[in-house]
């Protein structure tokens, strides 16, 4: 259970700086309990900003203009509570926080002995309640580093998260494009379909996304987009608004509830941890 950013400030100091007396962590939720959210036959895109609260994208142009999900490194709850308060206090209605990354901190589940994983997932679920988070993201580079084919999960790992995070509305997976998709009939795990690299021109990114949309013909199509932190939100907005009228950018929690309602992605996962 680590914090994987080498750019963090002095955590020895920040771990001793508490939140303001009376402060409560409140997320910017977009769904009403008990209400049915049925998707139309269109393309839905939700954006997740990688390493959001540690690498500076929060202060870049455009924040608040479109729905956006931000990873929260949850062990900051004890490592840097005042720093978390800063982000929660600055959030706009379009800034939605999610639990990450794999466990109560950076954690690759395929590297965890199967008998140890449930307790770590339960610990992460408890931290999510403290931080008012209801969506969880997993990244697994336990083998071979950051390779496109190395972000997938096994069924036993998926079922562990589903069992020990009963209050989570859904799960995201991957880093680059990944192939793990799963629905248990009530909730879904959706992997990233696209990685928006800072090196990709807007023109090329638009062409990539239009090709993805053309290849995935079933509607609704739920396209989960991973944005690397060097792409500010003005750039992301410009790219997404060139995709046409049948594409809708939605908050991640709404995206997830609609995917849960109408899961159009076929279940796929690794058969064992050595694949």
C-alpha positions as CSV (number, residue, x, y, z in Angstrom):
1,X,0.0,0.0,0.0
2,X,2.0,2.9,-1.3
3,X,1.6,6.3,-2.9
4,X,3.1,6.0,-6.3
5,X,4.0,9.7,-7.0
6,X,7.5,10.9,-6.7
7,X,6.3,14.5,-7.0
8,X,4.5,14.6,-3.6
9,X,5.3,17.4,-1.2
10,X,6.6,16.8,2.4
11,X,4.3,14.1,3.7
12,X,6.1,13.9,7.0
13,X,4.7,17.4,7.7
14,X,1.4,17.0,5.9
15,X,0.5,13.8,7.8
16,X,0.4,15.9,11.0
17,X,-1.8,18.7,9.5
18,X,-5.5,17.8,10.2
19,X,-8.5,19.0,8.3
20,X,-10.4,22.1,9.4
21,X,-12.5,21.3,12.5
22,X,-16.0,20.2,11.3
23,X,-14.9,19.6,7.7
24,X,-16.6,16.7,5.9
25,X,-15.5,15.1,2.7
26,X,-18.4,15.6,0.2
27,X,-18.3,14.4,-3.4
28,X,-20.1,15.9,-6.4
29,X,-22.6,13.1,-7.1
30,X,-24.8,13.2,-10.2
31,X,-27.3,10.5,-9.6
32,X,-30.4,10.3,-7.4
33,X,-30.9,7.1,-5.4
34,X,-33.8,5.1,-6.6
35,X,-34.2,6.9,-10.0
36,X,-33.9,4.8,-13.2
37,X,-31.4,6.0,-15.7
38,X,-32.0,4.3,-19.1
39,X,-29.5,5.1,-21.9
40,X,-30.4,6.0,-25.4
41,X,-29.0,4.4,-28.5
42,X,-26.0,6.7,-28.6
43,X,-22.3,6.9,-27.7
44,X,-21.5,7.9,-24.1
45,X,-18.1,9.1,-23.1
46,X,-16.8,9.5,-19.6
47,X,-13.3,10.9,-18.8
48,X,-11.0,9.9,-16.0
49,X,-7.9,12.0,-15.2
50,X,-4.9,9.9,-14.3
51,X,-2.9,10.6,-11.1
52,X,-5.2,13.6,-10.8
53,X,-4.5,15.1,-7.5
54,X,-0.8,14.7,-7.6
55,X,0.5,15.9,-10.9
56,X,-0.9,19.4,-11.4
57,X,-3.8,19.0,-14.0
58,X,-6.2,20.3,-11.4
59,X,-4.9,23.8,-11.8
60,X,-4.8,23.7,-15.6
61,X,-7.3,25.6,-17.9
62,X,-10.9,24.3,-18.3
63,X,-11.7,22.6,-15.1
64,X,-15.4,22.6,-14.5
65,X,-16.4,23.1,-18.1
66,X,-17.2,19.4,-18.8
67,X,-17.9,16.4,-16.6
68,X,-14.7,15.0,-15.3
69,X,-13.6,12.2,-12.9
70,X,-10.5,12.6,-10.8
71,X,-8.6,9.8,-9.1
72,X,-8.2,10.2,-5.3
73,X,-5.2,8.5,-3.7
74,X,-7.2,7.4,-0.7
75,X,-4.3,6.9,1.7
76,X,-3.9,10.7,1.7
77,X,-6.7,10.5,4.3
78,X,-4.0,9.9,6.8
79,X,-0.9,10.9,4.8
80,X,-2.1,14.4,3.8
81,X,-5.7,15.1,5.1
82,X,-5.4,18.9,4.7
83,X,-4.3,18.4,1.1
84,X,-7.4,16.3,0.4
85,X,-9.5,19.0,2.0
86,X,-8.0,21.6,-0.5
87,X,-9.2,19.5,-3.5
88,X,-12.6,18.7,-2.1
89,X,-13.1,22.4,-1.2
90,X,-12.2,23.6,-4.7
91,X,-14.3,21.0,-6.6
92,X,-16.9,22.3,-9.1
93,X,-20.2,20.5,-9.8
94,X,-18.4,18.8,-12.7
95,X,-15.5,17.5,-10.6
96,X,-16.4,13.9,-9.5
97,X,-13.9,12.0,-7.3
98,X,-13.3,8.3,-7.5
99,X,-11.4,5.8,-5.4
100,X,-8.1,4.5,-6.7
101,X,-5.9,2.8,-7.4
102,X,-6.4,-1.0,-6.9
103,X,-6.6,-0.8,-3.1
104,X,-6.0,1.5,-0.2
105,X,-3.2,3.1,-2.2
106,X,-1.4,2.1,-5.4
107,X,-1.8,-1.7,-5.5
108,X,-1.6,-4.3,-8.3
109,X,-4.1,-7.0,-7.4
110,X,-2.4,-9.7,-9.5
111,X,0.7,-9.2,-7.3
112,X,-1.3,-9.8,-4.1
113,X,-1.7,-13.4,-2.8
114,X,-5.4,-14.4,-3.3
115,X,-5.9,-15.0,0.4
116,X,-4.7,-11.5,1.2
117,X,-6.7,-9.5,-1.4
118,X,-10.1,-9.5,0.4
119,X,-8.9,-7.7,3.5
120,X,-7.2,-5.0,1.3
121,X,-10.3,-4.5,-0.8
122,X,-12.4,-4.2,2.4
123,X,-9.9,-1.6,3.7
124,X,-10.2,0.4,0.5
125,X,-14.0,0.2,0.7
126,X,-13.9,1.6,4.2
127,X,-11.7,4.5,3.1
128,X,-14.1,5.2,0.3
129,X,-17.0,5.6,2.7
130,X,-14.9,8.1,4.7
131,X,-14.2,10.1,1.5
132,X,-17.8,9.9,0.0
133,X,-16.6,7.9,-3.0
134,X,-18.8,5.3,-4.8
135,X,-16.8,4.3,-7.9
136,X,-13.5,2.4,-7.9
137,X,-10.7,2.2,-10.4
138,X,-8.0,-0.5,-10.8
139,X,-4.7,-0.5,-12.6
140,X,-2.6,-3.7,-12.7
141,X,0.9,-3.7,-14.1
142,X,2.0,-6.7,-12.1
143,X,3.7,-8.3,-15.1
144,X,5.7,-6.8,-18.0
145,X,5.2,-3.1,-17.0
146,X,2.9,-0.7,-18.8
147,X,1.9,-2.7,-21.8
148,X,-1.5,-2.5,-23.5
149,X,-2.1,-6.3,-23.0
150,X,-1.0,-6.2,-19.3
151,X,-3.9,-4.3,-17.8
152,X,-6.4,-7.2,-17.7
153,X,-7.8,-9.0,-14.7
154,X,-8.8,-12.5,-13.8
155,X,-12.4,-13.5,-12.8
156,X,-11.4,-14.3,-9.2
157,X,-9.9,-10.8,-8.8
158,X,-13.0,-9.2,-10.4
159,X,-15.3,-11.2,-8.1
160,X,-13.3,-10.2,-5.0
161,X,-13.9,-6.5,-5.8
162,X,-17.6,-7.1,-6.5
163,X,-18.0,-9.0,-3.2
164,X,-16.1,-6.8,-0.9
165,X,-17.2,-3.5,-2.3
166,X,-20.9,-3.9,-2.2
167,X,-21.7,-0.2,-2.0
168,X,-19.7,0.7,-5.1
169,X,-21.8,1.5,-8.2
170,X,-19.2,0.2,-10.6
171,X,-15.6,-0.2,-11.5
172,X,-13.0,1.0,-14.0
173,X,-9.9,-0.8,-15.2
174,X,-6.7,-0.3,-17.0
175,X,-4.3,2.4,-18.1
176,X,-4.0,2.1,-21.8
177,X,-6.8,0.5,-23.7
178,X,-7.8,-2.8,-22.0
179,X,-10.1,-5.7,-22.6
180,X,-11.6,-6.6,-19.3
181,X,-15.3,-6.1,-19.2
182,X,-17.8,-7.7,-16.7
183,X,-21.4,-7.5,-15.6
184,X,-23.0,-9.5,-12.8
185,X,-26.4,-8.3,-13.9
186,X,-26.4,-5.4,-11.4
187,X,-23.0,-3.7,-11.7
188,X,-20.3,-3.4,-14.3
189,X,-16.6,-3.2,-14.7
190,X,-15.6,-1.2,-17.8
191,X,-12.1,-0.9,-19.1
192,X,-10.6,2.1,-20.8
193,X,-11.1,2.0,-24.5
194,X,-8.8,4.9,-25.3
195,X,-5.7,6.6,-23.8
196,X,-5.4,10.3,-24.6
197,X,-1.7,10.8,-24.8
198,X,-0.2,14.3,-24.5
199,X,1.8,13.5,-27.6
200,X,-1.3,12.9,-29.7
201,X,-2.4,15.8,-31.8
202,X,-6.0,16.9,-31.5
203,X,-6.6,16.0,-35.1
204,X,-5.2,12.5,-34.6
205,X,-7.1,12.0,-31.3
206,X,-10.4,12.9,-33.0
207,X,-9.6,10.5,-35.9
208,X,-8.8,7.7,-33.3
209,X,-12.0,8.2,-31.4
210,X,-14.2,8.4,-34.5
211,X,-12.6,5.1,-35.7
212,X,-13.4,3.5,-32.3
213,X,-17.0,4.7,-32.6
214,X,-17.3,3.3,-36.1
215,X,-15.9,-0.1,-35.0
216,X,-18.2,-0.4,-32.0
217,X,-21.5,-0.4,-33.7
218,X,-23.8,-1.5,-30.9
219,X,-25.7,1.2,-29.1
220,X,-25.5,2.4,-26.5
221,X,-21.7,2.3,-26.6
222,X,-19.9,3.2,-23.4
223,X,-16.5,4.6,-24.1
224,X,-14.3,5.1,-21.1
225,X,-11.5,7.6,-21.8
226,X,-8.2,7.8,-19.8
227,X,-6.7,11.3,-20.0
228,X,-3.1,11.8,-19.1
229,X,-2.6,14.8,-16.9
230,X,-0.7,16.9,-19.5
231,X,-3.9,17.3,-21.5
232,X,-5.8,20.2,-19.9
233,X,-9.6,20.1,-20.0
234,X,-9.9,22.8,-22.6
235,X,-8.0,20.5,-24.9
236,X,-10.1,17.5,-24.0
237,X,-13.3,19.5,-24.5
238,X,-12.1,20.6,-28.0
239,X,-11.4,17.0,-29.0
240,X,-14.7,15.6,-27.7
241,X,-16.9,18.3,-29.2
242,X,-15.6,17.3,-32.7
243,X,-17.1,13.8,-32.5
244,X,-20.6,14.7,-33.6
245,X,-24.2,15.0,-32.3
246,X,-24.6,11.4,-31.4
247,X,-21.8,11.5,-28.8
248,X,-22.6,12.7,-25.3
249,X,-20.1,13.5,-22.6
250,X,-21.5,12.5,-19.2
251,X,-20.4,12.3,-15.6
252,X,-18.8,9.0,-14.7
253,X,-21.4,8.0,-12.2
254,X,-24.2,8.6,-14.7
255,X,-22.2,6.7,-17.3
256,X,-21.8,3.8,-14.9
257,X,-25.5,3.6,-13.8
258,X,-26.5,3.6,-17.5
259,X,-24.0,0.8,-18.3
260,X,-25.3,-1.1,-15.3
261,X,-28.8,-0.7,-16.7
262,X,-27.9,-1.7,-20.3
263,X,-24.6,-3.6,-20.4
264,X,-23.7,-3.9,-24.1
265,X,-20.1,-5.0,-23.6
266,X,-19.4,-8.7,-23.7
267,X,-17.8,-10.2,-20.5
268,X,-14.1,-10.9,-21.0
269,X,-11.3,-11.5,-18.6
270,X,-8.0,-13.4,-18.1
271,X,-8.4,-17.1,-17.1
272,X,-5.5,-17.1,-14.6
273,X,-2.9,-14.7,-13.1
274,X,0.0,-15.9,-15.3
275,X,-1.7,-15.0,-18.6
